[in-house]
Amino acid sequence: MHDFEIGIEYIGGISEEYFSEFADGVESGGATLLSKPRENVYYAALEWVVPTAIAVYIGKPFVDGILKRAANDFGDTVYPKIKDAVKQLVRKVFVGQPLSFTTVTSSSAKLTSVESTIFSVCAFGPDGTKMKFIFNERLNEAEYNACIDALFRQLVDFHRSDSPDAITEQLEQLPIQRRRSIYLIYGATLESWSVVDPIAASLARQSQRKAEDEAS
């Protein structure tokens, strides 16, 4: 999973034609695109760990290219084209042509939001750390644009080694064993992505539901 620039994985029930504009945008940016359908099957895992219906992958070679060639044509033309392609796809998925599919789960109570099962952006940190940016709430078009801008900005900052960045600082708050796979959610008010602990979040929801049940 480290030898491609941009990838997209989606459940097989979605037509490949749905991603034609995204593919054209990536190719016009000069990046290689890996496209892969997958079966929509049940996963016995935490909600945010389960693969989303559509997942865009940003390969480490692409991020490395941004850092190494940001001052030349690549940074001025190619990088914005890739960002625009991702923005267009996000707007299409959530606003323009919303998807209709069945979420396979053992219990609907396990879902915090349907949005978190629809779309995600996956990437890799400088040391190979797996990252998953989770879209868990509805936004308007302008907010989705700001969301993608923040995603790329924070991803690039995370790869730089010359100064501290928000993701690195937040990772220090996680147990060491949970730093190899990072999960992030977006806050529209702050226009930034924050690291979350899916296990802690799941336990908190269970505790809240138990308190609600006992109170009713």
Salt bridges, closest charged atoms under 4 A:
GLU9 OE2 - LYS36 NZ 3.93
GLU21 OE2 - LYS92 NZ 3.65
GLU47 OE1 - ARG205 NH2 3.97
ASP64 OD2 - LYS60 NZ 3.13
GLU115 OE2 - ARG138 NE 2.83
ASP127 OD2 - ARG180 NH1 3.43
ASP149 OD1 - LYS83 NZ 3.30
ASP149 OD1 - LYS87 NZ 2.90
ASP197 OD2 - ARG178 NH1 2.47
